[in-house]
Every structure is written in C-alpha cells, then in structure tokens.
C-alpha cells in the first residue's frame, strides 16, 4: 500500500464500518490498554455488543516481508527482525479465520477495513482466565482445556499462507535464528537499565556464545503453528460452548511457524499470575495425552524455549520501564526471574545458567 490513511479518512472509514455492521449509533466504551499499540472499545447498541479494534498503520514499523534477507530485515527495524505482524488488522482477521476453521473460538469478524486499520469483532465477554480463576473457577480444568487447544492447533498442518480479507493472503513466517537472536539479546541490552546487572565486553562475548548455543538447540526442535501470546489475559472461559471451543482466543495476530513449547512457556510461565504447580503439571499431562508426545523431549523443549522466552520478557519489561517510563512492569520481574531460574535447572542449560549466575546471581538466588 503506497499511502497510509489520514486521520480524517480514518474517521470516515470508521463511520462507514460502524454503519455497515449496524453499530453506527452504538455507545462506545474504551477498554484498558496493554503493552501493544492497538486500542479497543466495547460497542453497545441495544441488545447487540461487539468490540472495535483500532490498529493504525502509523503506530508501528512494517511487518517482515516474506523473502527479505537478514540485512534487509535489520535495516527495517524491530517488527521485521522479530517477525511480528506489526499489529496489522489483516493479520488478525486472517489468523482468526484460520483458528475458526480448526473449530476453535476466536472472535468472529463482523467487519473490517484493513487499509484504515479497523475491525469489528464478536464480543466474547470479560471471562478472562485471569479474571475468573481468582473468582473461584477451577484452575486445573481451565489449564487442561487450554492445553488441549494447543494440542489441537499444534497437530494441524502449518499453512505457509492464510487467506485473509478480500482473498489476500497473510504469510505465516518462520520464527528463525534472527528472530530468536534479537529477542534473546533484549536480556543483555535492556536489563542493565532496570536492574543491578553489568554487562561488559567480556560478558557480552560470552553471552553471544551462550545465546547461539540456545538458538541451535531451538532450531532443532520440531515446528508447529504457534499462537505466541497464549496466556491467562488472552484466554477466555466460555463454558456454554463445547470441547476446545470453551476457550476463547485473543491476541493471535503474531502467529508464526514456531514451536509447541513456546506457546506452553507463555501459558505456564505467565508473567502476570502464578500458575499453581498442580495446574502446571495437569496442563502438560493433558497435552501429552492428547498428542502422544514424549515427555522427556517436551520438557527439554520447554526448558530451552522457556529460558529464551523468560530472558526476552525480562528484557522487554526492562525496556518498557527504562525507555517508556512504564514502571508498573518492574513488579512482574521477580516472577519472571523465578521462571528463568526454574528453566535453567534443566541439564541442557548448564552453560546458560552459569552465564546468568555470573551476571545476575542475586536475582536468581531470590527467585530460588
């Protein structure tokens, strides 16, 4: 697309979309934001409800083009190197349609203007796992069902492209060595700005050896369609539905050709809530029972990818606090140190644990 819509043309596009979907007279209630550039509103018009997703092109750099070289991607910036969809509406719509075709419960797409950056979505309610479990919902049962959803997704063929709005295709890209590298590097690049951690040239050189070893391990694991942001604040409990459709899915537009254990690391190593040990173990057992995988192989994958993911998240939270002034993310870091400490106990991660111990021993000790 050669030009991005102006604010005036976006306003006009939204007015048209609201009229087309029958929400032109709706009351609009903004929802609390998150770490992304997307904005959401609840639409209420009489007995009808829906969600408005607002994801303007100008909010982020471009997504990764298929076939781009490493050098080209580095020049393009974060989204291209990290294999993100840049919060594009067309990515959300395409992946939603794919997940629905698998018999799952993403929000139905009621209407979309991808060029303007708007979508009207089915309102799946407020019964997020993060809300209903503290209110007494059965944590073990909910995590078992979330694990069965992953078994269902991971056992399906991985499409290279998914048909999106208007017949356009959205690519499902490999989460590759470059994406792993730039995400893992957040740990050493941003952690020193939010924690008592010092990374000198010698430590950085050692880190690169440790990081590259982790990447080699990860690239040797079997691939799966990976939702990526699969955790309690993006999952809804819909008990009126049947089977795996009881888990409502949100925030999946960054789906990639990744690994099953990445989704599990996001689910079980949740940065915002403590997943109980019984729920953690029950989820893994439900997944293994559903797909017949080897527990030893799965636990190795979960340790390696879980460690990379925990270091990535510690780096992201440090960046949000240090660069963006969002100090509230510092409160999540002790829990994330705990996740990292536990993943590093796996025998496959001895070198990584030695490195983290050498630069951040107090944080690991407090997490133990």
BALOBA-1460 file (C-alpha; in Angstrom, 3 decimals):
// residues 368
<rec num="1" residu="x" x="0.000" y="0.000" z="0.000"/>
<rec num="2" residu="x" x="1.604" y="3.215" z="-1.113"/>
<rec num="3" residu="x" x="-0.068" y="5.632" z="1.281"/>
<rec num="4" residu="x" x="-1.452" y="5.408" z="4.771"/>
<rec num="5" residu="x" x="-4.885" y="6.838" z="5.570"/>
<rec num="6" residu="x" x="-5.006" y="10.313" z="7.112"/>
<rec num="7" residu="x" x="-6.801" y="10.876" z="10.401"/>
<rec num="8" residu="x" x="-9.761" y="12.398" z="8.544"/>
<rec num="9" residu="x" x="-10.026" y="9.478" z="6.138"/>
<rec num="10" residu="x" x="-9.716" y="7.022" z="9.037"/>
<rec num="11" residu="x" x="-12.607" y="8.750" z="10.788"/>
<rec num="12" residu="x" x="-14.669" y="8.428" z="7.622"/>
<rec num="13" residu="x" x="-13.663" y="4.778" z="7.202"/>
<rec num="14" residu="x" x="-14.680" y="4.024" z="10.789"/>
<rec num="15" residu="x" x="-18.021" y="5.731" z="10.336"/>
<rec num="16" residu="x" x="-18.667" y="3.595" z="7.237"/>
<rec num="17" residu="x" x="-17.625" y="0.394" z="9.005"/>
<rec num="18" residu="x" x="-19.844" y="1.128" z="12.011"/>
<rec num="19" residu="x" x="-22.765" y="1.782" z="9.689"/>
<rec num="20" residu="x" x="-22.129" y="-1.372" z="7.652"/>
<rec num="21" residu="x" x="-22.079" y="-3.523" z="10.789"/>
<rec num="22" residu="x" x="-25.088" y="-1.804" z="12.359"/>
<rec num="23" residu="x" x="-23.183" y="-0.121" z="15.183"/>
<rec num="24" residu="x" x="-23.371" y="3.474" z="13.925"/>
<rec num="25" residu="x" x="-25.424" y="4.546" z="16.975"/>
<rec num="26" residu="x" x="-23.546" y="2.398" z="19.487"/>
<rec num="27" residu="x" x="-22.338" y="3.587" z="22.848"/>
<rec num="28" residu="x" x="-18.534" y="3.231" z="22.858"/>
<rec num="29" residu="x" x="-16.618" y="2.231" z="25.987"/>
<rec num="30" residu="x" x="-12.787" y="2.300" z="25.808"/>
<rec num="31" residu="x" x="-11.016" y="-0.687" z="27.364"/>
<rec num="32" residu="x" x="-7.808" y="-0.544" z="29.368"/>
<rec num="33" residu="x" x="-4.688" y="-0.628" z="27.199"/>
<rec num="34" residu="x" x="-1.817" y="-3.102" z="27.270"/>
<rec num="35" residu="x" x="1.772" y="-3.118" z="26.040"/>
<rec num="36" residu="x" x="0.709" y="-3.053" z="22.381"/>
<rec num="37" residu="x" x="-0.168" y="-0.183" z="20.044"/>
<rec num="38" residu="x" x="-3.712" y="-1.450" z="19.480"/>
<rec num="39" residu="x" x="-6.728" y="0.194" z="21.102"/>
<rec num="40" residu="x" x="-10.061" y="-1.454" z="21.878"/>
<rec num="41" residu="x" x="-13.578" y="-0.208" z="22.554"/>
<rec num="42" residu="x" x="-16.709" y="-2.110" z="23.517"/>
<rec num="43" residu="x" x="-19.673" y="-1.231" z="21.314"/>
<rec num="44" residu="x" x="-23.183" y="-1.475" z="22.783"/>
<rec num="45" residu="x" x="-26.262" y="-0.765" z="20.681"/>
<rec num="46" residu="x" x="-29.451" y="-2.011" z="22.245"/>
<rec num="47" residu="x" x="-29.045" y="-5.718" z="22.873"/>
<rec num="48" residu="x" x="-26.109" y="-6.025" z="20.465"/>
<rec num="49" residu="x" x="-22.495" y="-5.904" z="21.568"/>
<rec num="50" residu="x" x="-19.200" y="-6.010" z="19.709"/>
<rec num="51" residu="x" x="-15.569" y="-4.975" z="20.026"/>
<rec num="52" residu="x" x="-13.828" y="-2.312" z="17.951"/>
<rec num="53" residu="x" x="-10.140" y="-2.905" z="17.270"/>
<rec num="54" residu="x" x="-8.172" y="0.191" z="16.256"/>
<rec num="55" residu="x" x="-4.699" y="-0.581" z="14.885"/>
<rec num="56" residu="x" x="-3.444" y="2.288" z="12.691"/>
<rec num="57" residu="x" x="-0.625" y="1.634" z="10.223"/>
<rec num="58" residu="x" x="1.362" y="4.581" z="11.529"/>
<rec num="59" residu="x" x="1.667" y="3.141" z="15.032"/>
<rec num="60" residu="x" x="4.370" y="0.620" z="14.125"/>
<rec num="61" residu="x" x="7.065" y="-0.172" z="11.599"/>
<rec num="62" residu="x" x="6.260" y="-2.517" z="8.736"/>
<rec num="63" residu="x" x="5.936" y="-6.285" z="9.234"/>
<rec num="64" residu="x" x="8.526" y="-8.662" z="7.865"/>
<rec num="65" residu="x" x="8.186" y="-9.182" z="4.104"/>
<rec num="66" residu="x" x="8.472" y="-12.831" z="3.020"/>
<rec num="67" residu="x" x="11.848" y="-13.491" z="1.452"/>
<rec num="68" residu="x" x="13.603" y="-10.485" z="2.994"/>
<rec num="69" residu="x" x="17.281" y="-11.044" z="3.754"/>
<rec num="70" residu="x" x="18.756" y="-10.744" z="7.237"/>
<rec num="71" residu="x" x="20.453" y="-7.484" z="6.241"/>
<rec num="72" residu="x" x="17.222" y="-6.044" z="4.836"/>
<rec num="73" residu="x" x="15.310" y="-7.023" z="7.949"/>
<rec num="74" residu="x" x="17.864" y="-5.435" z="10.265"/>
<rec num="75" residu="x" x="17.509" y="-2.172" z="8.346"/>
<rec num="76" residu="x" x="13.716" y="-2.335" z="8.582"/>
<rec num="77" residu="x" x="13.678" y="-2.494" z="12.373"/>
<rec num="78" residu="x" x="12.085" y="-4.401" z="15.204"/>
<rec num="79" residu="x" x="8.996" y="-5.849" z="13.561"/>
<rec num="80" residu="x" x="10.920" y="-7.195" z="10.592"/>
<rec num="81" residu="x" x="13.646" y="-8.795" z="12.707"/>
<rec num="82" residu="x" x="11.346" y="-10.160" z="15.347"/>
<rec num="83" residu="x" x="8.804" y="-11.493" z="12.832"/>
<rec num="84" residu="x" x="5.885" y="-9.503" z="14.191"/>
<rec num="85" residu="x" x="2.742" y="-8.677" z="12.234"/>
<rec num="86" residu="x" x="3.030" y="-5.004" z="13.265"/>
<rec num="87" residu="x" x="-0.473" y="-5.222" z="14.789"/>
<rec num="88" residu="x" x="-1.951" y="-5.326" z="11.284"/>
<rec num="89" residu="x" x="-5.692" y="-5.864" z="11.125"/>
<rec num="90" residu="x" x="-5.328" y="-8.131" z="8.106"/>
<rec num="91" residu="x" x="-3.103" y="-10.434" z="10.172"/>
<rec num="92" residu="x" x="-5.679" y="-10.610" z="12.956"/>
<rec num="93" residu="x" x="-8.513" y="-11.297" z="10.515"/>
<rec num="94" residu="x" x="-6.586" y="-13.976" z="8.613"/>
<rec num="95" residu="x" x="-5.420" y="-15.849" z="11.721"/>
<rec num="96" residu="x" x="-8.882" y="-15.585" z="13.303"/>
<rec num="97" residu="x" x="-10.383" y="-17.221" z="10.229"/>
<rec num="98" residu="x" x="-7.744" y="-19.967" z="10.337"/>
<rec num="99" residu="x" x="-8.367" y="-20.721" z="14.011"/>
<rec num="100" residu="x" x="-12.118" y="-20.760" z="13.422"/>
<rec num="101" residu="x" x="-11.590" y="-23.235" z="10.557"/>
<rec num="102" residu="x" x="-9.899" y="-25.530" z="13.086"/>
<rec num="103" residu="x" x="-13.045" y="-25.497" z="15.224"/>
<rec num="104" residu="x" x="-11.751" y="-23.044" z="17.834"/>
<rec num="105" residu="x" x="-13.194" y="-19.850" z="19.341"/>
<rec num="106" residu="x" x="-11.507" y="-16.681" z="18.158"/>
<rec num="107" residu="x" x="-13.834" y="-13.680" z="17.866"/>
<rec num="108" residu="x" x="-15.903" y="-13.790" z="14.703"/>
<rec num="109" residu="x" x="-15.017" y="-10.976" z="12.307"/>
<rec num="110" residu="x" x="-18.152" y="-8.865" z="11.867"/>
<rec num="111" residu="x" x="-16.467" y="-6.359" z="9.590"/>
<rec num="112" residu="x" x="-13.055" y="-4.903" z="8.825"/>
<rec num="113" residu="x" x="-11.341" y="-2.071" z="6.970"/>
<rec num="114" residu="x" x="-7.770" y="-3.315" z="6.891"/>
<rec num="115" residu="x" x="-6.427" y="-0.315" z="4.969"/>
<rec num="116" residu="x" x="-7.738" y="2.065" z="7.624"/>
<rec num="117" residu="x" x="-6.797" y="-0.274" z="10.474"/>
<rec num="118" residu="x" x="-10.181" y="-1.118" z="11.994"/>
<rec num="119" residu="x" x="-12.092" y="-4.322" z="12.732"/>
<rec num="120" residu="x" x="-15.429" y="-5.024" z="14.390"/>
<rec num="121" residu="x" x="-15.218" y="-8.263" z="16.347"/>
<rec num="122" residu="x" x="-17.545" y="-10.569" z="18.210"/>
<rec num="123" residu="x" x="-17.595" y="-9.621" z="21.887"/>
<rec num="124" residu="x" x="-16.591" y="-12.779" z="23.771"/>
<rec num="125" residu="x" x="-17.150" y="-11.118" z="27.147"/>
<rec num="126" residu="x" x="-14.930" y="-10.474" z="30.123"/>
<rec num="127" residu="x" x="-14.388" y="-14.003" z="31.455"/>
<rec num="128" residu="x" x="-10.641" y="-13.970" z="31.013"/>
<rec num="129" residu="x" x="-8.750" y="-16.746" z="32.755"/>
<rec num="130" residu="x" x="-7.015" y="-14.000" z="34.713"/>
<rec num="131" residu="x" x="-10.411" y="-12.824" z="35.983"/>
<rec num="132" residu="x" x="-12.400" y="-15.997" z="36.576"/>
<rec num="133" residu="x" x="-9.729" y="-18.112" z="38.285"/>
<rec num="134" residu="x" x="-9.354" y="-15.685" z="41.229"/>
<rec num="135" residu="x" x="-13.160" y="-15.696" z="41.450"/>
<rec num="136" residu="x" x="-13.219" y="-19.452" z="42.001"/>
<rec num="137" residu="x" x="-13.125" y="-21.092" z="38.571"/>
<rec num="138" residu="x" x="-11.350" y="-24.465" z="38.533"/>
<rec num="139" residu="x" x="-7.778" y="-23.524" z="37.583"/>
<rec num="140" residu="x" x="-6.735" y="-27.102" z="36.808"/>
<rec num="141" residu="x" x="-9.702" y="-27.719" z="34.500"/>
<rec num="142" residu="x" x="-9.167" y="-24.424" z="32.678"/>
<rec num="143" residu="x" x="-5.461" y="-25.042" z="32.103"/>
<rec num="144" residu="x" x="-6.128" y="-28.599" z="30.963"/>
<rec num="145" residu="x" x="-8.556" y="-27.272" z="28.350"/>
<rec num="146" residu="x" x="-6.088" y="-24.569" z="27.273"/>
<rec num="147" residu="x" x="-3.505" y="-27.322" z="26.791"/>
<rec num="148" residu="x" x="-5.932" y="-29.386" z="24.692"/>
<rec num="149" residu="x" x="-6.496" y="-26.348" z="22.486"/>
<rec num="150" residu="x" x="-2.747" y="-26.197" z="21.918"/>
<rec num="151" residu="x" x="-2.641" y="-29.912" z="21.118"/>
<rec num="152" residu="x" x="-5.382" y="-29.301" z="18.570"/>
<rec num="153" residu="x" x="-3.571" y="-26.334" z="16.982"/>
<rec num="154" residu="x" x="-0.132" y="-27.946" z="17.008"/>
<rec num="155" residu="x" x="-1.340" y="-31.183" z="15.418"/>
<rec num="156" residu="x" x="-2.830" y="-29.358" z="12.427"/>
<rec num="157" residu="x" x="-0.737" y="-28.718" z="9.282"/>
<rec num="158" residu="x" x="1.163" y="-25.423" z="9.298"/>
<rec num="159" residu="x" x="-0.045" y="-23.241" z="6.434"/>
<rec num="160" residu="x" x="2.508" y="-21.167" z="4.557"/>
<rec num="161" residu="x" x="-0.156" y="-18.591" z="3.886"/>
<rec num="162" residu="x" x="-3.632" y="-17.962" z="5.246"/>
<rec num="163" residu="x" x="-6.371" y="-16.415" z="3.184"/>
<rec num="164" residu="x" x="-7.244" y="-13.025" z="4.585"/>
<rec num="165" residu="x" x="-9.715" y="-10.243" z="3.822"/>
<rec num="166" residu="x" x="-10.725" y="-9.880" z="0.181"/>
<rec num="167" residu="x" x="-8.846" y="-13.016" z="-0.801"/>
<rec num="168" residu="x" x="-5.469" y="-11.547" z="0.153"/>
<rec num="169" residu="x" x="-3.002" y="-13.965" z="1.716"/>
<rec num="170" residu="x" x="-1.195" y="-13.436" z="5.009"/>
<rec num="171" residu="x" x="2.154" y="-15.273" z="5.312"/>
<rec num="172" residu="x" x="2.958" y="-17.482" z="8.291"/>
<rec num="173" residu="x" x="6.687" y="-16.921" z="8.668"/>
<rec num="174" residu="x" x="9.378" y="-18.955" z="10.407"/>
<rec num="175" residu="x" x="10.390" y="-17.784" z="13.836"/>
<rec num="176" residu="x" x="14.013" y="-18.094" z="12.779"/>
<rec num="177" residu="x" x="17.541" y="-17.600" z="14.085"/>
<rec num="178" residu="x" x="17.427" y="-13.822" z="13.639"/>
<rec num="179" residu="x" x="14.125" y="-13.533" z="15.496"/>
<rec num="180" residu="x" x="15.496" y="-15.646" z="18.347"/>
<rec num="181" residu="x" x="18.698" y="-13.616" z="18.421"/>
<rec num="182" residu="x" x="17.135" y="-10.163" z="18.620"/>
<rec num="183" residu="x" x="14.621" y="-11.289" z="21.228"/>
<rec num="184" residu="x" x="17.181" y="-13.032" z="23.422"/>
<rec num="185" residu="x" x="19.523" y="-10.031" z="23.139"/>
<rec num="186" residu="x" x="16.939" y="-7.881" z="24.906"/>
<rec num="187" residu="x" x="18.151" y="-9.577" z="28.078"/>
<rec num="188" residu="x" x="21.658" y="-8.117" z="27.906"/>
<rec num="189" residu="x" x="20.731" y="-4.893" z="26.128"/>
<rec num="190" residu="x" x="17.988" y="-3.641" z="28.433"/>
<rec num="191" residu="x" x="18.280" y="-5.491" z="31.743"/>
<rec num="192" residu="x" x="21.231" y="-3.341" z="32.928"/>
<rec num="193" residu="x" x="18.954" y="-0.288" z="32.655"/>
<rec num="194" residu="x" x="16.393" y="-1.683" z="35.088"/>
<rec num="195" residu="x" x="18.398" y="-3.992" z="37.373"/>
<rec num="196" residu="x" x="21.733" y="-4.195" z="39.129"/>
<rec num="197" residu="x" x="23.311" y="-6.094" z="36.238"/>
<rec num="198" residu="x" x="26.547" y="-5.123" z="34.491"/>
<rec num="199" residu="x" x="27.335" y="-6.485" z="31.026"/>
<rec num="200" residu="x" x="30.875" y="-5.587" z="29.926"/>
<rec num="201" residu="x" x="32.537" y="-6.566" z="26.641"/>
<rec num="202" residu="x" x="33.788" y="-9.850" z="28.054"/>
<rec num="203" residu="x" x="30.333" y="-10.777" z="29.372"/>
<rec num="204" residu="x" x="28.752" y="-9.794" z="26.052"/>
<rec num="205" residu="x" x="31.119" y="-12.051" z="24.109"/>
<rec num="206" residu="x" x="30.335" y="-14.914" z="26.471"/>
<rec num="207" residu="x" x="26.629" y="-14.196" z="26.139"/>
<rec num="208" residu="x" x="26.774" y="-14.475" z="22.369"/>
<rec num="209" residu="x" x="28.223" y="-17.970" z="22.650"/>
<rec num="210" residu="x" x="25.527" y="-18.992" z="25.152"/>
<rec num="211" residu="x" x="22.780" y="-17.393" z="23.059"/>
<rec num="212" residu="x" x="23.928" y="-19.051" z="19.836"/>
<rec num="213" residu="x" x="24.010" y="-22.434" z="21.553"/>
<rec num="214" residu="x" x="20.418" y="-21.950" z="22.702"/>
<rec num="215" residu="x" x="19.391" y="-20.948" z="19.184"/>
<rec num="216" residu="x" x="20.972" y="-24.068" z="17.684"/>
<rec num="217" residu="x" x="19.026" y="-26.198" z="20.167"/>
<rec num="218" residu="x" x="15.772" y="-24.388" z="19.408"/>
<rec num="219" residu="x" x="16.154" y="-24.699" z="15.657"/>
<rec num="220" residu="x" x="16.497" y="-28.466" z="16.053"/>
<rec num="221" residu="x" x="13.056" y="-28.831" z="17.637"/>
<rec num="222" residu="x" x="10.003" y="-29.838" z="15.550"/>
<rec num="223" residu="x" x="7.933" y="-26.934" z="14.280"/>
<rec num="224" residu="x" x="4.279" y="-26.104" z="14.976"/>
<rec num="225" residu="x" x="1.800" y="-23.341" z="14.265"/>
<rec num="226" residu="x" x="2.475" y="-21.071" z="17.227"/>
<rec num="227" residu="x" x="-0.020" y="-18.547" z="18.597"/>
<rec num="228" residu="x" x="2.726" y="-16.824" z="20.665"/>
<rec num="229" residu="x" x="0.794" y="-14.615" z="23.150"/>
<rec num="230" residu="x" x="-1.036" y="-17.518" z="24.752"/>
<rec num="231" residu="x" x="-1.628" y="-16.702" z="28.427"/>
<rec num="232" residu="x" x="-4.312" y="-16.010" z="31.026"/>
<rec num="233" residu="x" x="-5.026" y="-12.440" z="29.889"/>
<rec num="234" residu="x" x="-5.649" y="-13.582" z="26.309"/>
<rec num="235" residu="x" x="-7.801" y="-16.644" z="27.065"/>
<rec num="236" residu="x" x="-11.497" y="-16.524" z="27.942"/>
<rec num="237" residu="x" x="-13.574" y="-19.237" z="29.590"/>
<rec num="238" residu="x" x="-16.774" y="-19.883" z="27.606"/>
<rec num="239" residu="x" x="-18.438" y="-22.777" z="29.485"/>
<rec num="240" residu="x" x="-21.610" y="-22.572" z="27.389"/>
<rec num="241" residu="x" x="-19.640" y="-23.909" z="24.399"/>
<rec num="242" residu="x" x="-18.393" y="-27.457" z="23.828"/>
<rec num="243" residu="x" x="-14.924" y="-29.042" z="23.997"/>
<rec num="244" residu="x" x="-12.000" y="-26.939" z="22.848"/>
<rec num="245" residu="x" x="-14.425" y="-24.184" z="21.795"/>
<rec num="246" residu="x" x="-14.817" y="-23.385" z="25.501"/>
<rec num="247" residu="x" x="-11.527" y="-21.467" z="25.337"/>
<rec num="248" residu="x" x="-11.904" y="-18.072" z="23.697"/>
<rec num="249" residu="x" x="-8.771" y="-16.829" z="21.943"/>
<rec num="250" residu="x" x="-7.445" y="-13.269" z="21.740"/>
<rec num="251" residu="x" x="-4.266" y="-11.555" z="20.517"/>
<rec num="252" residu="x" x="-3.053" y="-14.107" z="17.992"/>
<rec num="253" residu="x" x="-2.105" y="-11.948" z="15.004"/>
<rec num="254" residu="x" x="1.625" y="-12.557" z="15.607"/>
<rec num="255" residu="x" x="1.254" y="-16.278" z="14.870"/>
<rec num="256" residu="x" x="4.332" y="-17.882" z="13.310"/>
<rec num="257" residu="x" x="5.827" y="-21.207" z="12.351"/>
<rec num="258" residu="x" x="7.429" y="-21.723" z="15.731"/>
<rec num="259" residu="x" x="7.387" y="-24.407" z="18.420"/>
<rec num="260" residu="x" x="4.821" y="-26.045" z="20.652"/>
<rec num="261" residu="x" x="6.869" y="-25.294" z="23.757"/>
<rec num="262" residu="x" x="6.841" y="-21.562" z="23.016"/>
<rec num="263" residu="x" x="3.070" y="-21.477" z="23.469"/>
<rec num="264" residu="x" x="3.464" y="-23.559" z="26.623"/>
<rec num="265" residu="x" x="6.125" y="-21.235" z="28.011"/>
<rec num="266" residu="x" x="3.720" y="-18.334" z="27.549"/>
<rec num="267" residu="x" x="0.867" y="-20.280" z="29.153"/>
<rec num="268" residu="x" x="2.672" y="-21.760" z="32.149"/>
<rec num="269" residu="x" x="5.436" y="-19.197" z="32.743"/>
<rec num="270" residu="x" x="2.906" y="-16.384" z="32.978"/>
<rec num="271" residu="x" x="4.488" y="-13.042" z="33.858"/>
<rec num="272" residu="x" x="1.308" y="-11.690" z="35.462"/>
<rec num="273" residu="x" x="-0.016" y="-14.556" z="37.571"/>
<rec num="274" residu="x" x="1.301" y="-17.595" z="39.386"/>
<rec num="275" residu="x" x="0.168" y="-20.825" z="37.768"/>
<rec num="276" residu="x" x="-0.144" y="-23.395" z="40.545"/>
<rec num="277" residu="x" x="2.045" y="-26.482" z="40.395"/>
<rec num="278" residu="x" x="-0.989" y="-28.822" z="40.062"/>
<rec num="279" residu="x" x="-2.350" y="-26.744" z="37.144"/>
<rec num="280" residu="x" x="1.105" y="-26.617" z="35.528"/>
<rec num="281" residu="x" x="1.505" y="-30.392" z="35.703"/>
<rec num="282" residu="x" x="-2.089" y="-31.102" z="34.683"/>
<rec num="283" residu="x" x="-1.732" y="-28.926" z="31.584"/>
<rec num="284" residu="x" x="1.388" y="-30.750" z="30.449"/>
<rec num="285" residu="x" x="-0.208" y="-34.132" z="31.098"/>
<rec num="286" residu="x" x="-3.375" y="-33.159" z="29.186"/>
<rec num="287" residu="x" x="-1.244" y="-32.017" z="26.237"/>
<rec num="288" residu="x" x="0.932" y="-35.128" z="26.172"/>
<rec num="289" residu="x" x="-2.116" y="-37.372" z="26.452"/>
<rec num="290" residu="x" x="-3.804" y="-35.524" z="23.592"/>
<rec num="291" residu="x" x="-0.889" y="-35.650" z="21.163"/>
<rec num="292" residu="x" x="1.130" y="-38.657" z="22.354"/>
<rec num="293" residu="x" x="4.394" y="-36.724" z="22.648"/>
<rec num="294" residu="x" x="7.458" y="-37.843" z="24.610"/>
<rec num="295" residu="x" x="7.560" y="-36.148" z="27.991"/>
<rec num="296" residu="x" x="11.378" y="-36.030" z="28.116"/>
<rec num="297" residu="x" x="11.595" y="-34.355" z="24.702"/>
<rec num="298" residu="x" x="8.804" y="-31.939" z="25.541"/>
<rec num="299" residu="x" x="10.396" y="-30.943" z="28.861"/>
<rec num="300" residu="x" x="13.716" y="-30.278" z="27.105"/>
<rec num="301" residu="x" x="11.973" y="-28.076" z="24.532"/>
<rec num="302" residu="x" x="10.089" y="-26.257" z="27.288"/>
<rec num="303" residu="x" x="13.305" y="-25.608" z="29.217"/>
<rec num="304" residu="x" x="15.237" y="-24.233" z="26.235"/>
<rec num="305" residu="x" x="12.444" y="-22.154" z="24.731"/>
<rec num="306" residu="x" x="11.192" y="-21.194" z="28.174"/>
<rec num="307" residu="x" x="14.615" y="-19.823" z="29.085"/>
<rec num="308" residu="x" x="14.846" y="-17.803" z="25.868"/>
<rec num="309" residu="x" x="11.325" y="-16.516" z="26.400"/>
<rec num="310" residu="x" x="11.927" y="-15.590" z="30.043"/>
<rec num="311" residu="x" x="15.064" y="-13.664" z="29.122"/>
<rec num="312" residu="x" x="13.146" y="-11.963" z="26.312"/>
<rec num="313" residu="x" x="10.369" y="-10.912" z="28.677"/>
<rec num="314" residu="x" x="12.805" y="-9.625" z="31.308"/>
<rec num="315" residu="x" x="14.374" y="-7.525" z="28.564"/>
<rec num="316" residu="x" x="11.010" y="-6.252" z="27.334"/>
<rec num="317" residu="x" x="9.865" y="-5.289" z="30.818"/>
<rec num="318" residu="x" x="13.191" y="-3.530" z="31.379"/>
<rec num="319" residu="x" x="12.712" y="-1.640" z="28.120"/>
<rec num="320" residu="x" x="9.133" y="-0.689" z="28.977"/>
<rec num="321" residu="x" x="10.301" y="0.644" z="32.338"/>
<rec num="322" residu="x" x="13.602" y="2.224" z="31.281"/>
<rec num="323" residu="x" x="12.734" y="3.647" z="27.876"/>
<rec num="324" residu="x" x="8.973" y="4.114" z="28.019"/>
<rec num="325" residu="x" x="8.551" y="5.048" z="31.677"/>
<rec num="326" residu="x" x="6.077" y="2.216" z="32.354"/>
<rec num="327" residu="x" x="7.353" y="1.407" z="35.821"/>
<rec num="328" residu="x" x="4.485" y="-0.958" z="36.595"/>
<rec num="329" residu="x" x="6.228" y="-3.670" z="34.583"/>
<rec num="330" residu="x" x="9.017" y="-3.848" z="37.163"/>
<rec num="331" residu="x" x="6.523" y="-5.504" z="39.524"/>
<rec num="332" residu="x" x="6.310" y="-8.518" z="37.204"/>
<rec num="333" residu="x" x="10.046" y="-9.092" z="37.016"/>
<rec num="334" residu="x" x="10.539" y="-11.157" z="40.232"/>
<rec num="335" residu="x" x="8.032" y="-13.702" z="38.933"/>
<rec num="336" residu="x" x="9.840" y="-13.814" z="35.592"/>
<rec num="337" residu="x" x="13.177" y="-14.348" z="37.340"/>
<rec num="338" residu="x" x="11.542" y="-17.329" z="39.006"/>
<rec num="339" residu="x" x="10.515" y="-18.767" z="35.646"/>
<rec num="340" residu="x" x="14.033" y="-18.261" z="34.298"/>
<rec num="341" residu="x" x="15.618" y="-19.856" z="37.345"/>
<rec num="342" residu="x" x="13.470" y="-22.975" z="37.046"/>
<rec num="343" residu="x" x="14.074" y="-23.413" z="33.310"/>
<rec num="344" residu="x" x="17.819" y="-23.088" z="33.849"/>
<rec num="345" residu="x" x="17.769" y="-26.104" z="36.171"/>
<rec num="346" residu="x" x="17.446" y="-28.406" z="33.137"/>
<rec num="347" residu="x" x="20.704" y="-30.235" z="32.311"/>
<rec num="348" residu="x" x="20.586" y="-28.935" z="28.718"/>
<rec num="349" residu="x" x="21.044" y="-25.378" z="30.015"/>
<rec num="350" residu="x" x="24.139" y="-25.643" z="32.188"/>
<rec num="351" residu="x" x="26.110" y="-23.019" z="30.210"/>
<rec num="352" residu="x" x="23.196" y="-20.599" z="30.183"/>
<rec num="353" residu="x" x="22.714" y="-20.972" z="33.925"/>
<rec num="354" residu="x" x="26.423" y="-20.352" z="34.547"/>
<rec num="355" residu="x" x="26.243" y="-17.156" z="32.494"/>
<rec num="356" residu="x" x="23.122" y="-15.797" z="34.200"/>
<rec num="357" residu="x" x="24.617" y="-16.738" z="37.569"/>
<rec num="358" residu="x" x="27.767" y="-14.770" z="36.712"/>
<rec num="359" residu="x" x="25.929" y="-11.523" z="35.862"/>
<rec num="360" residu="x" x="22.747" y="-11.694" z="37.960"/>
<rec num="361" residu="x" x="23.332" y="-14.053" z="40.889"/>
<rec num="362" residu="x" x="21.266" y="-12.086" z="43.443"/>
<rec num="363" residu="x" x="18.184" y="-12.231" z="41.231"/>
<rec num="364" residu="x" x="18.469" y="-15.990" z="40.745"/>
<rec num="365" residu="x" x="19.068" y="-16.514" z="44.456"/>
<rec num="366" residu="x" x="15.991" y="-14.513" z="45.397"/>
<rec num="367" residu="x" x="13.949" y="-16.447" z="42.834"/>
<rec num="368" residu="x" x="15.073" y="-19.862" z="44.089"/>
